[in-house]
Amino acid sequence: MISLDEAVTARLESHGARFEVLVDPDAALAIKRGEFDGDLEDVIAAEDVFEDASRGDRPAEADLEDVFDTTDPLEIIPDVITDGEIQITADQRREMQEQKRKQLIDTIARNAVNPQMDNAPHPPDRIENALEEAGFTVDPMEPVEEQVDDALEALRPVIPIRFEEVTIAVQIAAEYAGSAQAKVRQFGDLEREEWQPDGSWIGVLTFPAGMQNEFYDTVNEHTSGNAETEIIKDKDDLKTR
């Protein structure tokens, strides 16, 4: 379950009665869209249905039976969310908007590059400043994924930007290969790998180009700088390597 501070109220009025439940805001939106596939008990603040959640008042069982044909809260909660309205306070809205703004900036920074600077990644603070300059407002009630395209459209007149992938080959010395390759392969799609006779490891990975700096930092951290990297310009080159 989540804490009360994290929850928003979903409210349904039907048959002259009011029903309220306390739920995680993102989960509530996912449930409303039919996209939730998690455990309901993990995203609610109370396994209960209220008439007034702020006072802790509960509706009559007869009203629950009339509207939902059950008194089981776990069966009723999704219906209240799906058919009702999600209520958020001004403070909750600001907090949700700030959280989604950070997620949006992180998503763009990890995937976008500057095509005028040899596809170098854009730092998060540059993206943040550009979004402010563009006057882009994050919608706290929409998933971040659904706001990325609109954000990119707003950013393009301000900074040169596009989403791109990069393919990088890395060779890690034998003394670091065991642990370092496990960290490296988490970055994206492993196109190929080879263990060399000397115990070193060669891997070729494709991942969002905005993650290049993070990739190099991880490689250096786990190899003490004893690794070689090369950007593969054309994936067809892999066939001849």
CYANA upper distance limits for C-alpha pairs under 8 A (distance plus 0.5 A):
  1 MET  CA     41 GLU  CA      6.21
  1 MET  CA     42 ASP  CA      4.93
  1 MET  CA     43 VAL  CA      6.11
  1 MET  CA     44 ILE  CA      5.87
  1 MET  CA     45 ALA  CA      5.91
  1 MET  CA     46 ALA  CA      7.75
  2 ILE  CA      6 GLU  CA      6.98
  2 ILE  CA      7 ALA  CA      7.55
  2 ILE  CA     23 VAL  CA      8.33
  2 ILE  CA     24 ASP  CA      7.65
  2 ILE  CA     42 ASP  CA      7.17
  2 ILE  CA     43 VAL  CA      6.38
  2 ILE  CA     44 ILE  CA      6.31
  2 ILE  CA     45 ALA  CA      5.38
  3 SER  CA      7 ALA  CA      7.14
  3 SER  CA     45 ALA  CA      6.09
  4 LEU  CA     22 LEU  CA      8.10
  4 LEU  CA     45 ALA  CA      6.14
  6 GLU  CA     24 ASP  CA      6.84
  6 GLU  CA     25 PRO  CA      8.45
  7 ALA  CA     22 LEU  CA      6.09
  7 ALA  CA     23 VAL  CA      5.39
  7 ALA  CA     24 ASP  CA      5.27
  7 ALA  CA     25 PRO  CA      6.95
  7 ALA  CA     44 ILE  CA      7.75
  7 ALA  CA     45 ALA  CA      6.84
  8 VAL  CA     22 LEU  CA      6.11
  8 VAL  CA     23 VAL  CA      6.02
  8 VAL  CA     24 ASP  CA      6.68
  8 VAL  CA     25 PRO  CA      6.29
  8 VAL  CA     86 ILE  CA      7.63
  8 VAL  CA     87 GLN  CA      6.81
  8 VAL  CA     88 ILE  CA      6.25
  8 VAL  CA     92 GLN  CA      8.31
  9 THR  CA     20 GLU  CA      6.85
  9 THR  CA     21 VAL  CA      6.16
  9 THR  CA     22 LEU  CA      5.31
  9 THR  CA     23 VAL  CA      6.94
  9 THR  CA     53 ALA  CA      8.15
  9 THR  CA     86 ILE  CA      6.44
  9 THR  CA     87 GLN  CA      5.63
  9 THR  CA     88 ILE  CA      7.26
 10 ALA  CA     20 GLU  CA      6.05
 10 ALA  CA     21 VAL  CA      5.87
 10 ALA  CA     22 LEU  CA      6.95
 10 ALA  CA     23 VAL  CA      7.74
 10 ALA  CA     28 ALA  CA      8.33
 10 ALA  CA     80 VAL  CA      7.09
 10 ALA  CA     81 ILE  CA      5.96
 10 ALA  CA     84 GLY  CA      6.88
 10 ALA  CA     85 GLU  CA      6.03
 10 ALA  CA     86 ILE  CA      4.80
 10 ALA  CA     87 GLN  CA      6.25
 11 ARG  CA     18 ARG  CA      7.58
 11 ARG  CA     19 PHE  CA      6.17
 11 ARG  CA     20 GLU  CA      4.98
 11 ARG  CA     21 VAL  CA      7.24
 11 ARG  CA     80 VAL  CA      6.86
 11 ARG  CA     81 ILE  CA      7.58
 11 ARG  CA     84 GLY  CA      5.71
 11 ARG  CA     85 GLU  CA      5.82
 11 ARG  CA     86 ILE  CA      6.86
 11 ARG  CA     87 GLN  CA      7.53
 12 LEU  CA     18 ARG  CA      6.32
 12 LEU  CA     19 PHE  CA      5.68
 12 LEU  CA     20 GLU  CA      6.97
 12 LEU  CA     80 VAL  CA      5.97
 12 LEU  CA     81 ILE  CA      8.08
 12 LEU  CA     83 ASP  CA      7.17
 12 LEU  CA     84 GLY  CA      4.67
 12 LEU  CA     85 GLU  CA      6.97
 13 GLU  CA     17 ALA  CA      6.13
 13 GLU  CA     18 ARG  CA      4.88
 13 GLU  CA     19 PHE  CA      6.74
 13 GLU  CA     84 GLY  CA      7.76
 14 SER  CA     18 ARG  CA      6.96
 14 SER  CA     67 VAL  CA      7.57
 15 HIS  CA     63 ASP  CA      8.47
 15 HIS  CA     66 ASP  CA      8.47
 15 HIS  CA     67 VAL  CA      7.48
 17 ALA  CA     51 GLU  CA      8.19
 17 ALA  CA     59 PRO  CA      8.23
 17 ALA  CA     63 ASP  CA      7.52
 18 ARG  CA     51 GLU  CA      5.86
 18 ARG  CA     52 ASP  CA      8.22
 18 ARG  CA     59 PRO  CA      8.06
 19 PHE  CA     49 VAL  CA      6.93
 19 PHE  CA     50 PHE  CA      6.06
 19 PHE  CA     51 GLU  CA      5.35
 19 PHE  CA     52 ASP  CA      7.86
 19 PHE  CA     59 PRO  CA      7.57
 19 PHE  CA     80 VAL  CA      7.52
 20 GLU  CA     49 VAL  CA      6.34
 20 GLU  CA     50 PHE  CA      5.39
 20 GLU  CA     51 GLU  CA      6.31
 20 GLU  CA     52 ASP  CA      6.89
 20 GLU  CA     53 ALA  CA      6.57
 20 GLU  CA     80 VAL  CA      7.62
 21 VAL  CA     44 ILE  CA      8.50
 21 VAL  CA     46 ALA  CA      8.14
 21 VAL  CA     48 ASP  CA      7.40
 21 VAL  CA     49 VAL  CA      5.84
 21 VAL  CA     50 PHE  CA      6.73
 21 VAL  CA     53 ALA  CA      7.46
 21 VAL  CA     77 ILE  CA      6.84
 21 VAL  CA     80 VAL  CA      7.71
 21 VAL  CA     81 ILE  CA      8.27
 22 LEU  CA     44 ILE  CA      6.27
 22 LEU  CA     45 ALA  CA      5.92
 22 LEU  CA     46 ALA  CA      6.88
 22 LEU  CA     53 ALA  CA      8.04
 23 VAL  CA     27 ALA  CA      7.68
 23 VAL  CA     28 ALA  CA      6.80
 23 VAL  CA     43 VAL  CA      6.31
 23 VAL  CA     44 ILE  CA      4.70
 23 VAL  CA     45 ALA  CA      6.32
 24 ASP  CA     28 ALA  CA      6.54
 24 ASP  CA     43 VAL  CA      5.77
 24 ASP  CA     44 ILE  CA      6.56
 24 ASP  CA     45 ALA  CA      8.17
 25 PRO  CA     29 LEU  CA      6.87
 26 ASP  CA     30 ALA  CA      6.76
 26 ASP  CA    141 MET  CA      8.44
 26 ASP  CA    143 PRO  CA      8.32
 27 ALA  CA     31 ILE  CA      6.53
 27 ALA  CA     36 PHE  CA      7.25
 27 ALA  CA     43 VAL  CA      6.99
 28 ALA  CA     32 LYS  CA      6.60
 28 ALA  CA     81 ILE  CA      6.84
 28 ALA  CA     86 ILE  CA      8.04
 29 LEU  CA     33 ARG  CA      6.75
 29 LEU  CA    141 MET  CA      7.83
 29 LEU  CA    142 GLU  CA      8.38
 30 ALA  CA     34 GLY  CA      6.62
 30 ALA  CA     35 GLU  CA      5.38
 30 ALA  CA     36 PHE  CA      5.43
 31 ILE  CA     35 GLU  CA      6.31
 31 ILE  CA     36 PHE  CA      5.42
 31 ILE  CA     78 PRO  CA      7.38
 31 ILE  CA     81 ILE  CA      7.51
 31 ILE  CA     82 THR  CA      7.00
 32 LYS  CA     81 ILE  CA      6.69
 32 LYS  CA     82 THR  CA      4.99
 32 LYS  CA     83 ASP  CA      8.29
 33 ARG  CA     82 THR  CA      8.26
 38 GLY  CA     42 ASP  CA      8.34
 39 ASP  CA     43 VAL  CA      7.73
 40 LEU  CA     44 ILE  CA      7.10
 40 LEU  CA     74 LEU  CA      8.04
 41 GLU  CA     47 GLU  CA      7.75
 41 GLU  CA     74 LEU  CA      8.46
 47 GLU  CA     73 PRO  CA      6.63
 47 GLU  CA     74 LEU  CA      7.31
 48 ASP  CA     73 PRO  CA      5.81
 48 ASP  CA     74 LEU  CA      8.35
 48 ASP  CA     77 ILE  CA      8.47
 49 VAL  CA     58 ARG  CA      7.04
 49 VAL  CA     59 PRO  CA      8.02
 49 VAL  CA     73 PRO  CA      6.44
 49 VAL  CA     76 ILE  CA      8.11
 49 VAL  CA     77 ILE  CA      7.52
 50 PHE  CA     56 GLY  CA      6.94
 50 PHE  CA     57 ASP  CA      6.17
 50 PHE  CA     58 ARG  CA      4.76
 50 PHE  CA     59 PRO  CA      6.46
 51 GLU  CA     56 GLY  CA      8.17
 51 GLU  CA     57 ASP  CA      5.89
 51 GLU  CA     58 ARG  CA      5.27
 51 GLU  CA     59 PRO  CA      5.34
 52 ASP  CA     56 GLY  CA      6.43
 52 ASP  CA     57 ASP  CA      5.62
 52 ASP  CA     58 ARG  CA      7.33
 53 ALA  CA     57 ASP  CA      6.90
 53 ALA  CA     58 ARG  CA      8.44
 59 PRO  CA     63 ASP  CA      7.17
 59 PRO  CA     64 LEU  CA      7.68
 60 ALA  CA     64 LEU  CA      7.17
 61 GLU  CA     65 GLU  CA      6.74
 61 GLU  CA     71 THR  CA      6.91
 62 ALA  CA     66 ASP  CA      6.63
 63 ASP  CA     67 VAL  CA      6.71
 64 LEU  CA     68 PHE  CA      6.09
 64 LEU  CA     69 ASP  CA      7.27
 64 LEU  CA     70 THR  CA      6.79
 64 LEU  CA     71 THR  CA      6.15
 65 GLU  CA     69 ASP  CA      4.75
 65 GLU  CA     70 THR  CA      5.47
 65 GLU  CA     71 THR  CA      6.64
 68 PHE  CA     76 ILE  CA      7.02
 70 THR  CA     75 GLU  CA      8.04
 70 THR  CA     76 ILE  CA      7.92
 71 THR  CA     76 ILE  CA      7.86
 72 ASP  CA     76 ILE  CA      6.82
 73 PRO  CA     77 ILE  CA      6.27
 74 LEU  CA     78 PRO  CA      7.86
 75 GLU  CA     79 ASP  CA      7.86
 76 ILE  CA     80 VAL  CA      6.82
 77 ILE  CA     81 ILE  CA      6.84
 78 PRO  CA     82 THR  CA      6.47
 79 ASP  CA     83 ASP  CA      6.31
 79 ASP  CA     84 GLY  CA      8.20
 80 VAL  CA     84 GLY  CA      5.75
 81 ILE  CA     85 GLU  CA      7.26
 81 ILE  CA     86 ILE  CA      7.56
 88 ILE  CA     92 GLN  CA      6.33
 88 ILE  CA     93 ARG  CA      6.70
 89 THR  CA     93 ARG  CA      6.60
 90 ALA  CA     94 ARG  CA      6.73
 91 ASP  CA     95 GLU  CA      6.68
 92 GLN  CA     96 MET  CA      6.51
 93 ARG  CA     97 GLN  CA      6.49
 93 ARG  CA    140 PRO  CA      7.01
 94 ARG  CA     98 GLU  CA      6.63
 94 ARG  CA    140 PRO  CA      8.40
 95 GLU  CA     99 GLN  CA      6.66
 96 MET  CA    100 LYS  CA      6.63
 96 MET  CA    140 PRO  CA      5.83
 96 MET  CA    141 MET  CA      8.50
 97 GLN  CA    101 ARG  CA      6.49
 97 GLN  CA    138 VAL  CA      6.72
 97 GLN  CA    139 ASP  CA      6.91
 97 GLN  CA    140 PRO  CA      4.85
 98 GLU  CA    102 LYS  CA      6.81
 98 GLU  CA    140 PRO  CA      8.48
 99 GLN  CA    103 GLN  CA      6.83
100 LYS  CA    104 LEU  CA      6.47
100 LYS  CA    138 VAL  CA      7.50
100 LYS  CA    139 ASP  CA      8.37
100 LYS  CA    140 PRO  CA      6.88
100 LYS  CA    144 VAL  CA      6.82
101 ARG  CA    105 ILE  CA      6.72
101 ARG  CA    138 VAL  CA      6.46
102 LYS  CA    106 ASP  CA      6.63
103 GLN  CA    107 THR  CA      6.57
103 GLN  CA    144 VAL  CA      7.43
104 LEU  CA    108 ILE  CA      6.72
104 LEU  CA    144 VAL  CA      6.35
104 LEU  CA    145 GLU  CA      8.43
104 LEU  CA    147 GLN  CA      8.28
104 LEU  CA    148 VAL  CA      7.37
105 ILE  CA    109 ALA  CA      6.49
105 ILE  CA    124 PRO  CA      6.72
105 ILE  CA    127 ILE  CA      6.95
105 ILE  CA    128 GLU  CA      6.84
106 ASP  CA    110 ARG  CA      6.60
106 ASP  CA    124 PRO  CA      7.15
107 THR  CA    111 ASN  CA      6.89
108 ILE  CA    112 ALA  CA      6.01
108 ILE  CA    127 ILE  CA      8.22
108 ILE  CA    148 VAL  CA      7.86
108 ILE  CA    210 GLY  CA      8.39
109 ALA  CA    113 VAL  CA      8.33
109 ALA  CA    121 PRO  CA      7.56
109 ALA  CA    122 HIS  CA      6.47
109 ALA  CA    123 PRO  CA      6.88
109 ALA  CA    124 PRO  CA      5.98
109 ALA  CA    127 ILE  CA      7.60
109 ALA  CA    210 GLY  CA      6.16
109 ALA  CA    211 MET  CA      8.21
110 ARG  CA    121 PRO  CA      8.40
110 ARG  CA    208 PRO  CA      6.83
110 ARG  CA    209 ALA  CA      7.59
110 ARG  CA    210 GLY  CA      4.73
110 ARG  CA    211 MET  CA      5.49
111 ASN  CA    163 PHE  CA      5.98
111 ASN  CA    164 GLU  CA      6.94
111 ASN  CA    165 GLU  CA      7.94
111 ASN  CA    208 PRO  CA      5.23
111 ASN  CA    209 ALA  CA      6.25
111 ASN  CA    210 GLY  CA      5.03
111 ASN  CA    211 MET  CA      7.32
112 ALA  CA    121 PRO  CA      6.83
112 ALA  CA    122 HIS  CA      7.24
112 ALA  CA    161 ILE  CA      6.82
112 ALA  CA    162 ARG  CA      5.81
112 ALA  CA    163 PHE  CA      4.76
112 ALA  CA    164 GLU  CA      6.54
112 ALA  CA    208 PRO  CA      7.93
112 ALA  CA    209 ALA  CA      6.97
112 ALA  CA    210 GLY  CA      5.56
113 VAL  CA    119 ASN  CA      5.45
113 VAL  CA    120 ALA  CA      5.83
113 VAL  CA    121 PRO  CA      4.87
113 VAL  CA    122 HIS  CA      6.18
113 VAL  CA    161 ILE  CA      6.15
113 VAL  CA    162 ARG  CA      6.21
113 VAL  CA    163 PHE  CA      6.74
113 VAL  CA    164 GLU  CA      7.04
113 VAL  CA    209 ALA  CA      6.92
113 VAL  CA    210 GLY  CA      6.20
114 ASN  CA    118 ASP  CA      7.42
114 ASN  CA    119 ASN  CA      5.30
114 ASN  CA    120 ALA  CA      5.84
114 ASN  CA    121 PRO  CA      6.62
114 ASN  CA    122 HIS  CA      6.84
114 ASN  CA    160 PRO  CA      6.10
114 ASN  CA    161 ILE  CA      5.45
114 ASN  CA    162 ARG  CA      7.28
115 PRO  CA    119 ASN  CA      5.10
115 PRO  CA    120 ALA  CA      7.79
115 PRO  CA    160 PRO  CA      6.95
115 PRO  CA    161 ILE  CA      6.84
115 PRO  CA    162 ARG  CA      7.47
116 GLN  CA    160 PRO  CA      7.21
119 ASN  CA    164 GLU  CA      8.49
119 ASN  CA    209 ALA  CA      8.09
120 ALA  CA    209 ALA  CA      8.35
120 ALA  CA    210 GLY  CA      7.95
121 PRO  CA    209 ALA  CA      7.22
121 PRO  CA    210 GLY  CA      5.08
121 PRO  CA    211 MET  CA      7.81
121 PRO  CA    212 GLN  CA      7.61
121 PRO  CA    213 ASN  CA      8.08
122 HIS  CA    126 ARG  CA      6.96
122 HIS  CA    127 ILE  CA      7.28
122 HIS  CA    210 GLY  CA      7.40
123 PRO  CA    127 ILE  CA      7.16
124 PRO  CA    128 GLU  CA      6.62
125 ASP  CA    129 ASN  CA      6.58
126 ARG  CA    130 ALA  CA      6.58
127 ILE  CA    131 LEU  CA      6.60
128 GLU  CA    132 GLU  CA      6.89
129 ASN  CA    133 GLU  CA      6.68
130 ALA  CA    134 ALA  CA      6.51
130 ALA  CA    155 LEU  CA      6.84
130 ALA  CA    158 VAL  CA      6.71
130 ALA  CA    159 ILE  CA      7.50
131 LEU  CA    135 GLY  CA      6.66
131 LEU  CA    136 PHE  CA      5.98
131 LEU  CA    151 ALA  CA      7.98
131 LEU  CA    154 ALA  CA      7.83
131 LEU  CA    155 LEU  CA      6.76
132 GLU  CA    136 PHE  CA      6.77
133 GLU  CA    158 VAL  CA      7.98
134 ALA  CA    154 ALA  CA      6.46
134 ALA  CA    155 LEU  CA      6.90
134 ALA  CA    158 VAL  CA      7.25
136 PHE  CA    151 ALA  CA      7.29
136 PHE  CA    154 ALA  CA      7.16
138 VAL  CA    147 GLN  CA      8.10
139 ASP  CA    147 GLN  CA      8.41
142 GLU  CA    146 GLU  CA      7.32
142 GLU  CA    147 GLN  CA      7.79
143 PRO  CA    147 GLN  CA      7.41
144 VAL  CA    148 VAL  CA      7.01
147 GLN  CA    151 ALA  CA      6.64
148 VAL  CA    152 LEU  CA      6.66
149 ASP  CA    153 GLU  CA      6.74
150 ASP  CA    154 ALA  CA      6.78
151 ALA  CA    155 LEU  CA      6.62
152 LEU  CA    156 ARG  CA      6.64
152 LEU  CA    161 ILE  CA      8.13
152 LEU  CA    162 ARG  CA      8.26
153 GLU  CA    157 PRO  CA      8.31
154 ALA  CA    158 VAL  CA      8.16
155 LEU  CA    159 ILE  CA      6.53
155 LEU  CA    160 PRO  CA      8.39
155 LEU  CA    161 ILE  CA      7.91
156 ARG  CA    160 PRO  CA      6.21
156 ARG  CA    161 ILE  CA      6.55
163 PHE  CA    208 PRO  CA      8.23
163 PHE  CA    209 ALA  CA      8.16
164 GLU  CA    208 PRO  CA      6.61
164 GLU  CA    209 ALA  CA      5.97
164 GLU  CA    210 GLY  CA      8.19
165 GLU  CA    206 THR  CA      7.11
165 GLU  CA    207 PHE  CA      5.96
165 GLU  CA    208 PRO  CA      4.86
165 GLU  CA    209 ALA  CA      5.10
165 GLU  CA    210 GLY  CA      8.46
166 VAL  CA    206 THR  CA      6.03
166 VAL  CA    207 PHE  CA      6.23
166 VAL  CA    208 PRO  CA      6.67
166 VAL  CA    209 ALA  CA      5.41
166 VAL  CA    212 GLN  CA      8.49
166 VAL  CA    231 ILE  CA      7.82
166 VAL  CA    232 ILE  CA      8.15
167 THR  CA    204 VAL  CA      7.32
167 THR  CA    205 LEU  CA      5.97
167 THR  CA    206 THR  CA      4.72
167 THR  CA    207 PHE  CA      7.19
167 THR  CA    231 ILE  CA      6.45
167 THR  CA    232 ILE  CA      5.84
167 THR  CA    233 LYS  CA      7.83
167 THR  CA    235 LYS  CA      8.03
168 ILE  CA    204 VAL  CA      6.09
168 ILE  CA    205 LEU  CA      6.00
168 ILE  CA    206 THR  CA      7.03
168 ILE  CA    229 THR  CA      7.20
168 ILE  CA    230 GLU  CA      6.06
168 ILE  CA    231 ILE  CA      4.90
168 ILE  CA    232 ILE  CA      6.03
169 ALA  CA    202 ILE  CA      7.56
169 ALA  CA    203 GLY  CA      6.17
169 ALA  CA    204 VAL  CA      4.72
169 ALA  CA    205 LEU  CA      6.99
169 ALA  CA    229 THR  CA      6.01
169 ALA  CA    230 GLU  CA      5.66
169 ALA  CA    231 ILE  CA      6.80
169 ALA  CA    232 ILE  CA      7.31
170 VAL  CA    202 ILE  CA      6.11
170 VAL  CA    203 GLY  CA      5.95
170 VAL  CA    204 VAL  CA      6.88
170 VAL  CA    227 ALA  CA      7.41
170 VAL  CA    228 GLU  CA      6.05
170 VAL  CA    229 THR  CA      4.82
170 VAL  CA    230 GLU  CA      7.01
171 GLN  CA    200 SER  CA      7.42
171 GLN  CA    201 TRP  CA      6.07
171 GLN  CA    202 ILE  CA      4.84
171 GLN  CA    203 GLY  CA      7.09
171 GLN  CA    227 ALA  CA      6.09
171 GLN  CA    228 GLU  CA      5.66
171 GLN  CA    229 THR  CA      6.98
172 ILE  CA    176 TYR  CA      7.06
172 ILE  CA    177 ALA  CA      5.93
172 ILE  CA    180 ALA  CA      8.04
172 ILE  CA    181 GLN  CA      7.97
172 ILE  CA    200 SER  CA      6.07
172 ILE  CA    201 TRP  CA      5.73
172 ILE  CA    202 ILE  CA      6.95
172 ILE  CA    223 THR  CA      7.62
172 ILE  CA    226 ASN  CA      7.32
172 ILE  CA    227 ALA  CA      5.23
172 ILE  CA    228 GLU  CA      7.30
173 ALA  CA    177 ALA  CA      6.29
173 ALA  CA    199 GLY  CA      7.78
173 ALA  CA    200 SER  CA      5.09
173 ALA  CA    201 TRP  CA      7.24
173 ALA  CA    223 THR  CA      8.13
173 ALA  CA    226 ASN  CA      6.95
173 ALA  CA    227 ALA  CA      6.83
174 ALA  CA    178 GLY  CA      8.02
174 ALA  CA    198 ASP  CA      7.26
174 ALA  CA    199 GLY  CA      5.04
174 ALA  CA    200 SER  CA      4.50
174 ALA  CA    201 TRP  CA      7.40
175 GLU  CA    199 GLY  CA      8.40
175 GLU  CA    200 SER  CA      8.21
176 TYR  CA    180 ALA  CA      6.25
176 TYR  CA    222 HIS  CA      7.52
176 TYR  CA    223 THR  CA      6.04
177 ALA  CA    181 GLN  CA      6.02
177 ALA  CA    199 GLY  CA      8.08
177 ALA  CA    200 SER  CA      6.47
177 ALA  CA    201 TRP  CA      6.31
177 ALA  CA    223 THR  CA      8.47
178 GLY  CA    182 ALA  CA      7.47
179 SER  CA    183 LYS  CA      7.31
179 SER  CA    222 HIS  CA      8.11
180 ALA  CA    184 VAL  CA      6.71
180 ALA  CA    219 VAL  CA      7.54
180 ALA  CA    222 HIS  CA      5.83
180 ALA  CA    223 THR  CA      7.12
181 GLN  CA    185 ARG  CA      6.48
181 GLN  CA    201 TRP  CA      7.80
181 GLN  CA    203 GLY  CA      8.44
182 ALA  CA    186 GLN  CA      7.42
183 LYS  CA    187 PHE  CA      8.22
183 LYS  CA    218 THR  CA      8.07
184 VAL  CA    215 PHE  CA      7.88
184 VAL  CA    218 THR  CA      7.73
184 VAL  CA    219 VAL  CA      7.28
185 ARG  CA    189 ASP  CA      8.03
185 ARG  CA    190 LEU  CA      6.86
185 ARG  CA    203 GLY  CA      8.36
185 ARG  CA    205 LEU  CA      7.69
187 PHE  CA    205 LEU  CA      8.07
187 PHE  CA    206 THR  CA      8.49
187 PHE  CA    207 PHE  CA      6.82
187 PHE  CA    215 PHE  CA      7.75
188 GLY  CA    205 LEU  CA      6.59
188 GLY  CA    206 THR  CA      6.07
188 GLY  CA    207 PHE  CA      5.12
188 GLY  CA    208 PRO  CA      8.33
189 ASP  CA    205 LEU  CA      5.93
189 ASP  CA    206 THR  CA      5.68
189 ASP  CA    207 PHE  CA      6.97
190 LEU  CA    203 GLY  CA      7.49
190 LEU  CA    204 VAL  CA      6.38
190 LEU  CA    205 LEU  CA      5.00
190 LEU  CA    206 THR  CA      7.12
191 GLU  CA    203 GLY  CA      8.08
191 GLU  CA    204 VAL  CA      5.83
191 GLU  CA    205 LEU  CA      5.96
191 GLU  CA    206 THR  CA      7.44
192 ARG  CA    203 GLY  CA      6.33
192 ARG  CA    204 VAL  CA      5.86
192 ARG  CA    205 LEU  CA      7.93
193 GLU  CA    201 TRP  CA      7.76
193 GLU  CA    202 ILE  CA      5.96
193 GLU  CA    203 GLY  CA      4.75
193 GLU  CA    204 VAL  CA      6.83
194 GLU  CA    201 TRP  CA      6.37
194 GLU  CA    202 ILE  CA      5.64
194 GLU  CA    203 GLY  CA      7.02
195 TRP  CA    199 GLY  CA      6.74
195 TRP  CA    200 SER  CA      6.45
195 TRP  CA    201 TRP  CA      5.17
195 TRP  CA    202 ILE  CA      6.89
196 GLN  CA    200 SER  CA      5.75
196 GLN  CA    201 TRP  CA      6.57
196 GLN  CA    202 ILE  CA      8.02
207 PHE  CA    211 MET  CA      7.84
208 PRO  CA    212 GLN  CA      8.23
211 MET  CA    215 PHE  CA      6.55
212 GLN  CA    216 TYR  CA      6.71
213 ASN  CA    217 ASP  CA      6.62
214 GLU  CA    218 THR  CA      6.65
215 PHE  CA    219 VAL  CA      6.72
216 TYR  CA    220 ASN  CA      6.61
217 ASP  CA    221 GLU  CA      6.46
218 THR  CA    222 HIS  CA      6.70
219 VAL  CA    223 THR  CA      6.56
219 VAL  CA    225 GLY  CA      7.81
219 VAL  CA    227 ALA  CA      7.62
220 ASN  CA    224 SER  CA      5.87
220 ASN  CA    225 GLY  CA      4.87
220 ASN  CA    226 ASN  CA      7.62
220 ASN  CA    227 ALA  CA      7.65
221 GLU  CA    225 GLY  CA      7.42
223 THR  CA    227 ALA  CA      6.85
232 ILE  CA    237 ASP  CA      7.99
234 ASP  CA    238 LEU  CA      8.35
235 LYS  CA    239 LYS  CA      8.34
236 ASP  CA    240 THR  CA      8.17
237 ASP  CA    241 ARG  CA      7.09
